């Protein structure tokens, strides 16, 4: 059963603000967290390799481990229901067969298309430079992160995307291979106890060229 409490597009998207302080007594169940992540990961990714990986830090022990790695973002860590660490998997293509087999079994892809696609995609990904692969997984994981922020609002929560953390230590601190898993961002999530700050954006006219 979905736990969405908001279904107004404008309110979800245009009412979003970065929230840093949350009700520290409110806990999001693991069941609901997985529901939100499943919705977030309907985001697009290059050749559907889905390179996003999540570590949900929702225990006191986990937050204590995270605390020295998040620089000035301690309020979010101390008050949020969870801190969601988002990584990009540099070897995401290892799941390619599983992903495309599921598509075939669900009737979404003919077998010959599955085999043709995989025979092209897997070698391509295996031979990408580290820099190119890093770009791919960060772009794709960022799409899932943005979708997660909006899904969270539909569930009645708020978030704060965090880029200020010790990127070179985050994966190993949570028992991940730091060569394989690239940190993309951290999202704090919970019930807001502040309204957040109003912000402004440059107009599209200033940033867009039509040719």
FIRO-650928 format. One record per residue: z, x negated, y of N, C-alpha, C, CB in turn; residue in one letter. Coordinates in pm, whole numbers, padded with zeros to 5 digits, always signed. Glycine has a CB too. Example, Ala and Ser with C-alpha at 12.3 -4.5 7.8 and 13.67 -1.06 7.14 Angstrom:
BEGIN
+00780-01319-00569+00780-01230-00450+00780-01320-00330+00905-01131-00447A/+00708-01285-00225+00714-01367-00106+00787-01290+00003+00572-01408-00060S/
//
This chain:
BEGIN
+00000-00084-00119+00000+00000+00000+00000-00088+00125+00122+00095+00001X/-00090-00059+00219-00095-00138+00342+00026-00110+00429-00223-00108+00418X/+00070-00210+00500+00185-00197+00589+00142-00201+00735+00286-00307+00561X/+00017-00175+00762-00031-00178+00900+00035-00067+00982-00184-00164+00905X/+00074-00102+01103+00137-00005+01192+00056+00017+01319+00279-00050+01227X/-00045-00066+01340-00132-00052+01457-00277-00050+01409-00108-00168+01560X/-00356+00036+01471-00497+00042+01433-00584+00061+01557-00521+00154+01332X/-00537+00013+01671-00611+00024+01795-00671-00114+01826-00519+00074+01913X/-00803-00124+01817-00870-00253+01833-00833-00320+01966-01021-00235+01825X/-00841-00245+02074-00815-00305+02206-00673-00355+02216-00842-00204+02317X/-00578-00276+02164-00437-00317+02173-00411-00439+02088-00345-00202+02130X/-00471-00444+01969-00451-00557+01879-00510-00685+01939-00514-00529+01741X/-00633-00677+01988-00704-00797+02034-00661-00836+02175-00854-00774+02031X/-00667-00742+02267-00645-00778+02407-00497-00777+02445-00720-00682+02498X/-00413-00723+02359-00269-00728+02385-00202-00849+02323-00203-00604+02333X/-00280-00930+02252-00222-01047+02187-00176-01151+02289-00322-01110+02091X/-00057-01204+02270-00004-01314+02350+00063-01413+02255+00098-01263+02458X/+00077-01534+02301+00148-01635+02222+00298-01615+02241+00106-01780+02263X/+00366-01582+02133+00510-01553+02138+00587-01669+02077+00542-01420+02063X/+00686-01713+02148+00763-01829+02105+00903-01796+02056+00773-01927+02217X/+00953-01677+02091+01089-01640+02052+01086-01508+01974+01180-01628+02176X/+01154-01507+01859+01149-01394+01767+01290-01349+01729+01069-01431+01641X/+01296-01231+01668+01421-01181+01611+01453-01265+01488+01411-01028+01575X/+01551-01352+01500+01580-01446+01392+01639-01379+01269+01676-01554+01442X/+01680-01253+01281+01737-01182+01166+01630-01111+01083+01841-01082+01212X/+01507-01105+01135+01402-01028+01067+01325-01118+00971+01306-00965+01169X/+01314-01074+00846+01241-01150+00746+01121-01069+00696+01334-01188+00628X/+01007-01134+00686+00888-01073+00629+00888-01102+00480+00757-01126+00697X/+00872-00998+00399+00874-01018+00255+00753-01102+00211+00875-00882+00181X/+00769-01170+00100+00656-01248+00047+00541-01157+00009+00700-01331-00074X/+00572-01036-00035+00468-00940-00071+00383-00905+00052+00530-00813-00131X/+00448-00877+00164+00372-00843+00284+00299-00965+00339+00464-00785+00391X/+00361-01081+00329+00294-01202+00375+00165-01224+00298+00387-01325+00359X/+00169-01207+00167+00048-01223+00086-00055-01116+00119+00083-01218-00062X/-00010-00995+00151-00104-00890+00193-00177-00933+00320-00029-00757+00216X/-00103-00987+00416-00166-01031+00541-00261-01147+00517-00059-01070+00643X/-00221-01241+00433-00308-01355+00403-00434-01312+00331-00233-01459+00320X/-00423-01214+00242-00542-01164+00174-00639-01100+00273-00503-01064+00066X/-00587-01032+00372-00673-00974+00475-00733-01084+00563-00594-00872+00562X/-00653-01182+00597-00701-01290+00683-00813-01369+00618-00586-01384+00719X/-00806-01384+00487-00904-01467+00418-01032-01392+00381-00843-01524+00293X/-01050-01274+00441-01183-01213+00439-01269-01271+00551-01172-01059+00454X/-01212-01365+00627-01288-01437+00730-01405-01512+00666-01196-01535+00808X/-01511-01536+00743-01624-01611+00688-01593-01759+00673-01746-01593+00776X/-01665-01822+00581-01656-01968+00566-01791-02019+00520-01543-02009+00465X/-01817-02145+00546-01945-02206+00511-01969-02192+00360-01948-02355+00553X/-02082-02136+00324-02122-02110+00185-02007-02052+00100-02173-02238+00121X/-01919-01982+00167-01807-01911+00103-01716-02003+00022-01860-01802+00014X/-01697-02126+00068-01610-02220-00005-01462-02200+00027-01649-02362+00027X/-01430-02120+00128-01291-02080+00154-01193-02197+00153-01248-01977+00050X/-01208-02294+00243-01128-02416+00235-00986-02404+00290-01198-02525+00307X/-00949-02286+00339-00815-02269+00395-00709-02274+00287-00806-02137+00472X/-00598-02337+00317-00482-02342+00229-00358-02318+00315-00473-02480+00151X/-00259-02247+00261-00142-02206+00339-00013-02252+00271-00140-02054+00359X/+00079-02299+00354+00217-02320+00310+00304-02235+00401+00258-02474+00316X/+00372-02136+00344+00457-02046+00423+00599-02100+00418+00451-01898+00369X/+00646-02146+00531+00780-02203+00540+00873-02094+00592+00784-02330+00632X/+00948-02030+00502+01033-01919+00542+01179-01936+00499+00979-01791+00487X/+01212-02050+00443+01350-02076+00402+01417-02169+00501+01356-02136+00259X/+01548-02168+00502+01621-02258+00591+01593-02404+00555+01773-02230+00585X/+01586-02431+00425+01560-02569+00382+01421-02613+00426+01573-02581+00229X/+01324-02524+00413+01189-02557+00455+01179-02579+00605+01094-02449+00415X/+01247-02495+00682+01243-02510+00828+01316-02638+00873+01307-02387+00896X/+01421-02674+00799+01491-02798+00830+01399-02918+00806+01620-02811+00746X/+01320-02913+00701+01224-03018+00673+01115-03025+00779+01163-02997+00535X/+01076-02907+00830+00969-02900+00929+01014-02943+01068+00915-02760+00936X/+01143-02922+01098+01194-02940+01235+01155-03074+01299+01344-02927+01234X/+01172-03188+01234+01139-03315+01302+00990-03338+01320+01198-03429+01225X/+00907-03252+01265+00763-03274+01270+00693-03187+01375+00703-03247+01135X/+00769-03101+01446+00703-03004+01535+00730-03028+01682+00746-02866+01499X/+00777-03148+01714+00790-03190+01853+00870-03089+01936+00652-03209+01915X/+00806-03027+02036+00877-02939+02130+00871-02792+02087+00818-02954+02269X/+00827-02763+01967+00810-02624+01923+00927-02576+01838+00680-02609+01846X/+01047-02615+01873+01163-02586+01790+01207-02440+01798+01278-02675+01829X/+01186-02374+01911+01227-02234+01923+01153-02147+01821+01201-02181+02065X/+01023-02170+01808+00946-02094+01710+01000-02117+01569+00797-02134+01717X/+01030-02242+01538+01079-02276+01405+01214-02211+01377+01089-02427+01389X/+01300-02208+01477+01436-02158+01457+01443-02006+01450+01525-02208+01569X/+01351-01936+01520+01365-01791+01530+01263-01711+01451+01356-01751+01674X/+01151-01769+01414+01045-01694+01349+01083-01651+01208+00917-01776+01344X/+01014-01550+01158+01031-01514+01017+00976-01623+00928+00962-01380+00986X/+00867-01686+00974+00807-01795+00896+00720-01880+00986+00724-01739+00778X/+00702-02002+00942+00604-02093+01001+00496-02112+00896+00670-02231+01046X/+00373-02075+00928+00264-02084+00833+00183-02209+00862+00174-01958+00839X/+00188-02304+00770+00113-02428+00784-00026-02404+00727+00185-02548+00711X/-00128-02429+00807-00265-02404+00765-00337-02538+00750-00339-02313+00867X/-00389-02559+00631-00460-02683+00598-00604-02652+00560-00389-02757+00484X/-00690-02751+00574-00824-02745+00521-00835-02835+00399-00927-02785+00627X/-00891-02784+00291-00903-02857+00165-01035-02934+00164-00893-02761+00043X/-01026-03066+00168-01145-03150+00171-01221-03148+00039-01106-03293+00206X/-01160-03096-00065-01226-03083-00195-01237-02936-00235-01150-03163-00302X/-01258-02852-00138-01265-02708-00164-01376-02671-00260-01284-02633-00034X/-01479-02755-00269-01592-02727-00357-01551-02722-00504-01700-02831-00339X/-01433-02775-00537-01385-02768-00675-01361-02624-00720-01256-02848-00690X/-01347-02533-00623-01329-02392-00654-01461-02316-00647-01229-02329-00558X/-01570-02386-00625-01699-02321-00610-01739-02239-00730-01803-02423-00582X/-01724-02296-00849-01761-02224-00972-01680-02096-00986-01740-02314-01095X/-01551-02104-00961-01464-01987-00972-01504-01878-00871-01317-02027-00949X/-01532-01919-00747-01569-01824-00642-01700-01754-00676-01580-01895-00507X/-01799-01832-00714-01931-01775-00741-01933-01696-00872-02036-01885-00745X/-01850-01735-00968-01839-01657-01091-01778-01520-01063-01753-01732-01195X/-01678-01517-00975-01619-01389-00937-01724-01300-00870-01499-01410-00843X/-01806-01359-00784-01911-01282-00717-02010-01226-00819-01984-01369-00614X/-02044-01307-00917-02137-01263-01022-02076-01150-01103-02175-01381-01114X/-01951-01167-01146-01886-01066-01229-01863-00935-01154-01753-01120-01280X/-01849-00943-01022-01830-00823-00941-01964-00755-00907-01755-00859-00812X/-02073-00812-00955-02203-00754-00929-02256-00779-00789-02197-00609-00951X/-02201-00879-00723-02242-00911-00586-02347-01021-00581-02122-00952-00504X/-02376-01082-00696-02469-01194-00698-02531-01206-00837-02397-01326-00659X/-02664-01208-00848-02727-01230-00979-02692-01368-01034-02881-01214-00969X/-02691-01381-01166-02652-01507-01229-02742-01622-01186-02656-01492-01380X/-02874-01596-01176-02966-01703-01139-02943-01750-00995-03110-01657-01155X/-02902-01658-00908-02870-01697-00770-02743-01780-00767-02855-01572-00679X/-02644-01738-00845-02520-01815-00856-02548-01959-00897-02424-01748-00956X/-02626-01975-01002-02653-02109-01054-02736-02191-00956-02724-02101-01188X/-02832-02126-00892-02914-02196-00794-02832-02242-00675-03027-02106-00747X/-02746-02153-00627-02663-02186-00511-02568-02301-00542-02583-02064-00465X/-02499-02292-00655-02402-02395-00690-02468-02531-00712-02325-02355-00814X/-02586-02530-00771-02654-02657-00797-02694-02727-00668-02777-02634-00884X/-02706-02651-00560-02737-02711-00430-02612-02742-00349-02828-02619-00351X/-02517-02650-00353-02399-02660-00265-02303-02769-00310-02325-02527-00261X/-02270-02774-00439-02168-02868-00485-02207-03014-00457-02143-02849-00636X/-02328-03057-00493-02366-03195-00458-02367-03221-00309-02502-03227-00515X/-02410-03120-00232-02412-03137-00086-02272-03163-00033-02471-03013-00019X/-02176-03082-00076-02038-03098-00029-01978-03230-00080-01953-02980-00075X/-02008-03266-00202-01953-03390-00257-02001-03513-00182-01990-03402-00404X/-02119-03503-00122-02179-03618-00055-02165-03617+00096-02323-03626-00089X/-02098-03516+00150-02073-03516+00294-01980-03631+00331-02014-03381+00338X/-01997-03685+00448-01904-03787+00496-01767-03724+00520-01956-03853+00626X/-01667-03807+00523-01532-03756+00549-01525-03685+00683-01429-03871+00544X/-01593-03739+00783-01592-03680+00916-01659-03543+00915-01662-03773+01015X/-01773-03532+00846-01844-03405+00841-01763-03300+00766-01981-03423+00775X/-01703-03340+00656-01624-03246+00578-01501-03201+00656-01581-03308+00444X/-01442-03292+00729-01328-03260+00813-01364-03151+00914-01277-03385+00885X/-01482-03163+00974-01528-03063+01070-01546-02927+01003-01658-03107+01135X/-01607-02927+00885-01634-02802+00813-01504-02728+00783-01710-02830+00683X/-01408-02799+00723-01287-02730+00679-01201-02686+00797-01206-02820+00586X/-01204-02761+00906-01125-02722+01023-01184-02599+01091-01115-02837+01122X/-01316-02594+01101-01380-02476+01160-01350-02353+01076-01532-02497+01173X/-01371-02365+00944-01351-02250+00857-01205-02204+00856-01396-02283+00715X/-01112-02298+00847-00970-02262+00844-00926-02200+00977-00884-02385+00813X/-00989-02241+01087-00957-02183+01217-01002-02038+01226-01022-02265+01329X/-01114-02005+01159-01158-01865+01155-01054-01779+01084-01295-01853+01086X/-01001-01829+00972-00898-01755+00899-00770-01745+00982-00868-01822+00764X/-00738-01851+01056-00617-01850+01139-00625-01743+01247-00595-01989+01202X/-00741-01734+01314-00756-01633+01418-00747-01493+01359-00890-01651+01492X/-00810-01475+01243-00802-01344+01179-00660-01311+01139-00894-01339+01057X/-00584-01411+01094-00445-01388+01058-00362-01345+01177-00385-01514+00997X/-00388-01402+01294-00315-01362+01414-00338-01215+01446-00356-01448+01533X/-00460-01168+01427-00492-01028+01456-00437-00937+01347-00643-01009+01470X/-00446-00978+01221-00387-00901+01112-00236-00886+01134-00416-00968+00976X/-00171-00993+01177-00027-00989+01202+00006-00882+01305+00023-01125+01249X/-00074-00873+01409-00049-00771+01512-00068-00630+01455-00142-00791+01632X/-00165-00613+01366-00183-00482+01303-00061-00445+01219-00309-00482+01215X/+00011-00545+01169+00132-00521+01091+00257-00512+01178+00149-00632+00988X/+00241-00525+01308+00355-00513+01398+00425-00643+01430+00453-00421+01340X/+00360-00756+01402+00419-00887+01429+00341-00959+01538+00423-00971+01301X/+00400-01067+01587+00332-01153+01682+00334-01297+01631+00397-01144+01823X/+00251-01379+01692+00232-01515+01644+00221-01612+01761+00107-01524+01555X/+00225-01739+01727+00197-01846+01822+00124-01958+01749+00329-01899+01888X/-00001-01985+01787-00072-02098+01725-00021-02228+01783-00226-02085+01747X/+00016-02320+01696+00081-02445+01737-00004-02564+01696+00222-02456+01675X/-00035-02648+01794-00108-02771+01766-00025-02895+01787-00231-02778+01852X/+00096-02878+01840+00183-02992+01867+00273-03022+01748+00267-02966+01990X/+00226-03105+01657+00306-03144+01541+00257-03279+01490+00298-03037+01428X/+00334-03339+01402+00300-03471+01349+00197-03455+01237+00427-03545+01297X/+00070-03454+01275-00037-03423+01180-00044-03522+01065-00169-03420+01252X/-00008-03646+01090-00019-03748+00985+00093-03738+00881-00018-03886+01046X/+00194-03654+00907+00307-03644+00815+00321-03506+00751+00433-03677+00887X/+00249-03407+00803+00275-03269+00763+00246-03244+00616+00192-03175+00847X/+00131-03286+00566+00094-03258+00427+00194-03322+00330-00048-03310+00398X/+00220-03451+00347+00308-03521+00253+00450-03466+00257+00308-03670+00282X/+00494-03418+00375+00629-03362+00384+00645-03238+00297+00661-03327+00529X/+00533-03168+00272+00538-03049+00189+00463-03067+00057+00482-02930+00265X/+00465-03191+00011+00419-03226-00125+00270-03201-00147+00497-03147-00226X/+00190-03221-00043+00045-03211-00054-00016-03349-00037-00012-03113+00050X/-00131-03369-00098-00206-03493-00086-00264-03501+00055-00319-03502-00194X/-00217-03597+00134-00258-03606+00274-00403-03648+00292-00169-03702+00348X/-00464-03704+00188-00606-03737+00196-00692-03614+00172-00641-03846+00094X/-00642-03524+00092-00719-03404+00057-00697-03289+00154-00683-03359-00084X/-00574-03269+00199-00538-03152+00279-00519-03191+00425-00410-03086+00224X/-00608-03141+00509-00609-03175+00651-00535-03067+00730-00755-03191+00703X/-00431-03101+00805-00361-02999+00884-00449-02947+00997-00231-03054+00940X/-00455-02816+01010-00538-02752+01112-00452-02699+01226-00621-02638+01051X/-00352-02619+01191-00256-02569+01289-00137-02511+01216-00320-02463+01383X/-00034-02477+01294+00081-02405+01243+00088-02273+01319+00214-02487+01259X/+00112-02164+01248+00134-02035+01313+00279-01993+01292+00036-01927+01258X/+00350-01967+01400+00479-01898+01386+00450-01749+01383+00578-01936+01503X/+00532-01674+01309+00511-01530+01297+00646-01461+01285+00422-01496+01175X/+00656-01344+01348+00780-01267+01339+00779-01152+01436+00900-01356+01365X/+00897-01089+01452+00915-00979+01546+00952-01037+01682+01023-00879+01496X/+00869-01013+01780+00890-01071+01912+01016-01016+01979+00769-01046+02001X/+01088-01103+02049+01199-01059+02134+01170-01094+02280+01332-01124+02089X/+01047-01131+02308+01002-01156+02445+00863-01096+02459+01001-01309+02479X/+00822-01074+02583+00692-01012+02607+00580-01114+02614+00695-00931+02734X/+00615-01241+02625+00512-01344+02638+00458-01350+02779+00398-01317+02540X/+00375-01449+02804+00321-01470+02938+00180-01413+02949+00320-01619+02973X/+00153-01352+03063+00016-01313+03094-00065-01440+03120+00011-01215+03216X/-00191-01438+03083-00276-01554+03107-00412-01509+03156-00290-01639+02978X/-00491-01603+03200-00623-01571+03253-00729-01647+03175-00631-01606+03405X/-00852-01600+03184-00964-01666+03119-01077-01682+03220-01011-01586+02995X/-01149-01790+03209-01267-01806+03291-01370-01700+03252-01327-01949+03276X/-01447-01650+03347-01546-01547+03315-01660-01603+03231-01600-01485+03443X/-01713-01520+03145-01824-01561+03058-01941-01610+03141-01868-01446+02968X/-01962-01551+03259-02074-01592+03344-02067-01740+03381-02076-01509+03470X/-01945-01793+03389-01928-01933+03427-01952-02027+03309-01788-01956+03483X/-01943-01974+03188-01945-02058+03069-02071-02039+02985-01824-02029+02984X/-02159-01950+03028-02272-01910+02944-02406-01939+03013-02263-01761+02909X/-02499-01989+02935-02635-02009+02983-02731-01928+02896-02674-02161+02982X/-02819-01853+02959-02923-01779+02886-03055-01854+02900-02937-01632+02938X/-03127-01872+02793-03255-01944+02796-03367-01853+02748-03250-02072+02709X/
//
